[in-house]
């Protein structure tokens, strides 16, 4: 009887042990990262894509409308300051200018004649005054000659005024002609032209958006403009270091610095309020790689600490906590840390960890929490032959 009981107990114990063995909790495989020393930066980035802008860019249109009679450039041309880009038909104004210049020449010749007669009349009046003093002519005769001389002199001055008036008329016609001419205000490149030779072009009336006749860009001076969240704006100062990333130049951040922070906030509908920040590149040759209109992202460095204890920011739990791996028990321990400066990549550790500690990097895996038993994920092995071949290739 006792034997049977012992056999039954043994069988039950065996079944229970087998059930526990097959249903025991298996250690969770986790990826660990080692706490190390390195550089940590505190930075802010733009909320929406920025863009490459030109220091000087102007959209030119003639002051008055008319038919395009001369188009001296095409898209992509480099032009010099003062170069004539476009001229409207202005033959009528040219005729007025020629007439005014003819009037100037005529008035100048008239001056010579009238003023010579005034000089002669004044000399005659002087002689008459001497003769009257000797009693050879009457007072009335002397006065007549004297007033004649004054009249001649007034006519001379009037002729000079006529010349000044004619010269002013020439200037007016030149101003009218300038209303039909577009001249480059600075050295640059022609980005766009609206209109062809012989077509009619009109200026933009107030309140109506009309495409400019010529879009001129100074491509020798470029900068990056990017919108920053209003929350980050008070931290940004002129002169701070920045890194510029462009979709056109992937994996090649360009060094720069903040050259201007806008003194006002831009409110874009259905989006956060932002402050525009302008960044200049530190290396002049980098500007040659840029085109106006490129999209760009800007990261501004607010502070930087070198050779400090750091952890990946992605390993932090809420409240600046990490899951620390304990090699002795193979379990995870929740550990609070004191954090210093941080960015999206690394966070500085002021207290709570030491160099060489290993923390969990795979927080998203199911079941990963404090107290569970885990198995560290093995680093992928590299084929020795492949590694050798790669070294030789280098």
C-alpha positions in Angstrom: 0.0 0.0 0.0 2.7 2.4 1.0 4.6 1.5 -2.2 1.6 2.4 -4.3 1.2 5.7 -2.5 4.9 6.5 -3.0 4.7 5.6 -6.7 1.6 7.8 -7.2 3.4 10.7 -5.4 6.4 10.2 -7.5 4.4 10.2 -10.7 2.5 13.4 -9.6 5.8 15.1 -8.7 7.3 14.1 -12.1 4.2 15.4 -14.0 4.3 18.7 -12.0 8.0 19.1 -12.6 7.6 18.5 -16.3 4.6 20.9 -16.4 6.7 23.6 -14.7 9.7 23.0 -16.9 7.8 23.3 -20.1 5.8 26.3 -18.9 8.5 28.2 -17.0 9.1 31.8 -18.0 11.8 32.1 -20.6 14.3 34.9 -20.3 13.6 37.8 -22.7 16.3 38.6 -25.2 17.2 42.3 -25.0 19.7 44.6 -26.7 22.1 46.3 -24.4 24.3 49.4 -24.8 27.2 50.3 -22.6 27.4 53.6 -20.8 30.3 55.4 -22.3 32.0 58.8 -22.4 31.8 61.2 -25.3 30.5 64.6 -26.4 26.9 65.8 -25.8 25.3 68.8 -27.4 22.1 70.6 -26.5 20.5 71.8 -29.7 17.2 72.9 -31.4 16.0 72.3 -34.9 13.5 73.9 -37.3 9.8 72.9 -37.1 9.2 73.1 -40.8 11.7 72.9 -43.7 13.8 76.0 -44.3 15.2 77.1 -47.6 18.3 78.6 -49.2 17.8 82.3 -49.9 19.8 85.0 -51.7 21.0 88.1 -49.8 19.8 90.2 -52.7 16.9 89.2 -54.9 14.7 91.6 -56.9 11.7 91.0 -59.1 11.8 93.8 -61.7 8.9 95.2 -63.7 8.8 98.4 -65.8 7.0 101.4 -64.2 4.8 101.9 -67.3 3.3 99.4 -69.7 4.3 98.8 -73.3 5.5 96.5 -76.0 8.9 94.9 -75.4 11.2 96.3 -78.1 14.5 95.0 -76.7 15.3 91.9 -74.5 19.0 91.7 -73.9 19.1 88.6 -71.6 17.8 85.1 -71.3 17.3 82.8 -68.3 20.5 81.8 -66.6 22.5 84.8 -67.9 25.0 86.5 -65.6 24.6 90.3 -65.7 26.5 93.3 -64.3 25.2 96.2 -62.3 23.8 98.9 -64.7 23.3 96.5 -67.6 20.2 97.1 -69.7 18.0 94.1 -69.4 14.7 95.1 -71.1 13.4 98.2 -73.0 9.9 98.9 -74.1 8.9 100.8 -77.3 9.6 104.4 -76.6 10.1 106.1 -80.0 7.6 108.8 -79.2 9.6 109.7 -76.0 12.8 109.6 -78.0 11.3 112.1 -80.4 10.4 114.4 -77.5 13.9 114.1 -76.2 15.4 115.0 -79.6 13.0 118.0 -79.8 14.0 119.2 -76.3 17.7 118.9 -77.1 17.2 121.0 -80.3 15.4 123.6 -78.2 18.4 123.7 -75.9 20.8 124.3 -78.8 18.5 127.0 -80.3 18.2 128.8 -76.9 21.9 128.8 -76.4 22.5 130.5 -79.8 19.7 133.0 -78.9 21.6 133.9 -75.8 24.7 134.8 -77.8 22.7 137.2 -79.9 20.6 138.8 -77.3 23.3 139.2 -74.7 25.7 140.7 -77.3 23.0 143.3 -78.0 22.6 144.0 -74.3 26.4 144.6 -73.9 26.3 147.0 -76.8 23.3 148.8 -75.4 25.0 149.2 -72.0 28.1 150.7 -73.6 25.9 153.1 -75.6 24.2 154.2 -72.4 27.6 154.9 -70.9 28.5 157.2 -73.8 25.2 159.0 -73.6 25.7 159.7 -69.9 29.1 161.3 -70.7 27.6 163.5 -73.4 24.7 164.6 -71.1 27.2 165.6 -68.5 28.9 167.9 -71.0 25.5 169.3 -72.1 25.5 167.9 -75.6 22.2 165.9 -75.2 19.0 166.3 -73.2 18.1 164.4 -70.1 15.3 162.6 -71.9 17.6 161.3 -74.7 20.0 159.9 -72.1 17.2 158.2 -70.1 15.8 156.6 -73.3 19.2 155.0 -74.1 19.6 153.9 -70.5 16.2 152.1 -70.3 16.9 150.5 -73.7 20.1 149.0 -72.2 18.1 147.6 -69.2 15.5 146.1 -71.6 18.3 144.4 -73.6 19.9 143.0 -70.4 16.5 141.6 -69.2 16.1 139.9 -72.6 19.5 138.4 -72.1 18.6 136.9 -68.7 15.3 135.7 -70.1 17.2 133.8 -72.8 19.3 132.2 -70.2 16.1 131.1 -68.4 14.8 129.7 -71.6 18.0 127.5 -71.9 17.5 126.3 -68.3 13.9 125.4 -69.1 14.9 123.6 -72.3 17.5 121.6 -70.3 14.9 120.7 -67.7 12.6 119.5 -70.5 15.5 117.2 -71.7 15.8 115.7 -68.2 12.0 115.2 -68.1 12.1 113.2 -71.3 15.0 111.1 -70.0 13.0 110.3 -66.9 10.1 109.3 -69.1 12.4 107.1 -71.1 13.8 105.4 -67.9 10.2 104.4 -67.1 10.4 102.0 -70.0 13.8 100.6 -69.3 14.9 97.9 -66.8 18.5 98.1 -65.6 20.2 95.5 -63.3 20.6 97.1 -59.8 23.4 94.7 -58.9 25.5 91.9 -60.3 23.5 88.7 -60.5 21.9 85.9 -62.5 18.6 86.0 -64.3 16.4 83.4 -62.7 13.2 84.0 -64.7 11.7 86.1 -67.5 8.0 86.7 -68.1 7.4 88.0 -71.6 9.0 87.7 -75.1 10.2 90.2 -77.7 7.2 92.0 -79.2 4.8 91.1 -76.4 3.0 93.7 -74.3 3.9 93.9 -70.6 2.2 95.8 -67.8 3.3 96.9 -64.3 1.7 95.4 -61.2 -1.2 97.5 -60.0 -1.6 97.9 -56.2 -3.1 94.9 -54.6 -2.8 92.7 -57.8 -0.1 90.0 -57.9 1.3 90.2 -61.4 4.4 88.1 -62.3 7.6 90.3 -62.6 9.1 90.8 -66.0 12.6 89.7 -64.7 13.6 87.9 -61.5 17.2 88.7 -60.7 19.2 86.9 -58.0 22.6 87.7 -56.5 24.0 84.2 -56.2 27.3 85.4 -54.7 25.7 85.8 -51.3 23.4 83.0 -49.9 22.0 82.1 -46.5 19.6 79.6 -45.0 16.3 80.7 -43.5 14.5 78.3 -41.2 11.5 78.6 -38.9 12.1 77.8 -35.2 9.4 77.1 -32.6 8.6 80.1 -30.5 9.4 78.0 -27.4 13.0 77.6 -28.6 13.4 81.2 -29.9 14.6 82.7 -26.5 17.5 80.3 -26.4 18.9 81.3 -29.8 21.5 84.0 -30.1 23.4 85.5 -33.0 26.8 83.8 -33.4 25.8 80.3 -32.2 27.1 77.4 -34.1 24.7 75.6 -36.5 24.6 72.6 -38.8 22.8 72.7 -42.1 21.4 69.6 -43.8 20.1 69.6 -47.3 18.1 67.0 -49.2 20.3 67.8 -52.2 23.4 66.9 -50.3 22.5 63.9 -48.2 24.8 62.9 -45.4 26.9 66.1 -45.7 26.0 68.6 -43.0 27.5 72.0 -43.6 28.9 74.1 -40.6 27.5 77.6 -40.1 26.4 80.2 -37.5 23.3 82.2 -36.7 23.5 85.6 -38.3 20.0 86.9 -37.5 17.0 86.1 -35.4 13.8 87.7 -36.5 12.3 90.2 -34.0 8.8 89.0 -34.5 6.7 85.8 -34.5 5.1 84.4 -37.7 1.7 82.9 -37.2 0.9 80.3 -39.9 -2.6 79.0 -40.0 -3.1 75.6 -38.4 0.6 75.4 -37.5 2.7 76.4 -34.5 3.9 80.0 -34.2 7.5 80.3 -35.3 10.5 82.7 -35.4 12.6 82.9 -38.6 16.3 82.4 -38.1 19.0 83.1 -40.7 22.2 81.0 -40.8 25.3 81.8 -42.8 27.7 79.0 -43.8 31.3 79.2 -42.3 33.0 77.8 -45.4 32.7 80.1 -48.4 33.2 77.3 -50.9 30.1 75.5 -49.5 27.9 78.3 -51.0 29.0 77.1 -54.5 27.1 73.9 -53.8 23.8 75.6 -53.1 21.0 76.8 -55.3 18.4 79.3 -54.2 15.3 77.5 -53.2 16.9 74.3 -51.9 15.1 72.9 -48.9 17.2 72.8 -45.8 17.1 71.8 -42.1 19.0 73.7 -39.4 20.3 72.4 -36.1 21.5 75.1 -33.8 23.9 74.1 -31.0 22.9 75.8 -27.7 25.5 74.2 -25.5 28.2 71.5 -25.7 30.0 69.3 -23.1 33.0 67.2 -24.1 34.1 63.8 -22.7 31.1 63.3 -20.4 29.2 60.2 -19.3 26.4 59.7 -21.8 23.6 57.3 -22.8 21.4 57.2 -25.9 18.4 59.4 -25.4 16.2 56.6 -26.8 17.0 54.4 -23.7 15.4 56.8 -21.3 12.0 56.0 -19.7 9.7 58.6 -18.3 11.2 60.5 -15.4 14.8 60.0 -16.6 14.9 56.4 -15.7 16.8 53.5 -17.4 16.6 49.7 -17.1 20.0 48.6 -15.8 21.2 45.0 -16.5 22.6 43.2 -13.4 25.0 40.5 -14.7 24.9 38.6 -11.4 21.2 38.0 -11.4 20.6 38.5 -15.1 17.7 40.7 -14.2 16.7 44.3 -15.0 16.8 47.0 -12.4 15.0 50.4 -12.8 17.5 53.1 -12.1 16.8 56.9 -11.9 19.6 59.1 -13.3 20.4 62.8 -13.0 20.5 64.1 -16.6 22.5 67.1 -17.9 22.2 68.5 -21.4 20.4 66.4 -24.0 19.5 66.2 -27.6 17.7 63.6 -29.8 20.8 61.4 -29.9 22.5 61.5 -26.5 21.8 62.6 -22.9 24.5 63.5 -20.4 24.5 61.5 -17.2 25.5 63.5 -14.1 24.6 60.8 -11.5 23.1 57.3 -11.3 25.3 55.3 -13.6 29.0 54.6 -14.1 31.1 54.0 -17.1 30.8 50.4 -18.3 27.2 49.8 -17.0 24.9 48.2 -19.5 21.4 49.4 -20.0 18.5 48.2 -22.2 18.2 49.7 -25.7 15.2 47.6 -26.9 12.5 49.1 -24.7 9.9 48.5 -27.3 10.0 44.7 -26.9 7.1 43.0 -25.1 7.7 42.1 -21.5 10.7 44.3 -21.0 10.4 45.8 -17.5 12.1 46.0 -14.2 12.6 42.6 -12.4 12.4 40.3 -15.4 15.2 37.9 -16.3 16.8 38.7 -19.6 19.4 37.3 -22.0 21.7 39.9 -23.6 21.4 39.9 -27.4 24.6 38.7 -29.0 26.4 41.1 -31.3 26.3 39.9 -34.9 29.4 37.9 -35.9 31.5 39.2 -38.8 32.8 36.6 -41.2 36.6 36.6 -40.7 37.3 36.1 -44.4 35.0 38.9 -45.4 36.6 41.2 -42.8 40.1 40.4 -44.1 39.0 41.1 -47.7 37.5 44.4 -46.6 40.7 45.4 -44.8 42.8 44.6 -47.9 40.4 46.6 -50.1 40.9 49.6 -47.8 
